[in-house]
Amino acid sequence: MKYIYSTTALMFFSMSLLADAELKIAYVNFDTAFNQELKVQEFIKRYEEKEKVLEEQKNKAEVSIKNKVAALQKLTGDARLQEEAKLSAEFNSLQTKLTDESTKISNERQKEVKTLEDENRFWVESLAKEGGYSIVLNSATIVYLADSMKKHDLTSKLIAKYNQANPLKPSTPAAKAPPAKKPTK
């Protein structure tokens, strides 16, 4: 439904521009741009590393819990009930911690993605004004493109402008997660 409204609005906008001046259309392939923008590549690597660290923490926790469950099998009576209660609390606490960390990473990622998208929109708007374009489309929504329109592809210009405005800083080692605490007995 949103697509229909967007298309209708675009048609009316285009018709009003035609009445006022010459309509000049360009397009950008955002997938290609994102794959070639250095800041975006750095962002992807950073979040892949964060997710890898989180997955390693999860795997270590699972092994620890499995070992403790196996040790529980040797206990009986009240001692077993007490250890089961401790293990259950530890498991719930760990699960909450991992979920919270995963949510935090996801929220950070969404915020940064929005910033990256906003920066790209800024540069697209700048390129449109420089080139005198009335409309710049995302190539992902274009069903057909005549060969004569390929000269209006702003993707490489967007990548160049974005990378020039966002040079990579010298890389710093990724922050390591603190070592896992040894279980107390």
Secondary structure, DSSP 8 states (H G I E B T S, - for coil): -HHHHHHHHHHHHHHHHHHHS---EEEE-HHHHHHH-HHHHHHHHHHHHHHHHHHHHHHHHHHHHHHHHHHHTT--HHHHHHHHHHHHHHHHHHHHHHHHHHHHHHHHHHHHHHHHHHHHHHHHHHHHHHHT-SEEEEGGG-S---GGGGGGB-HHHHHHHHHHHS-------------------
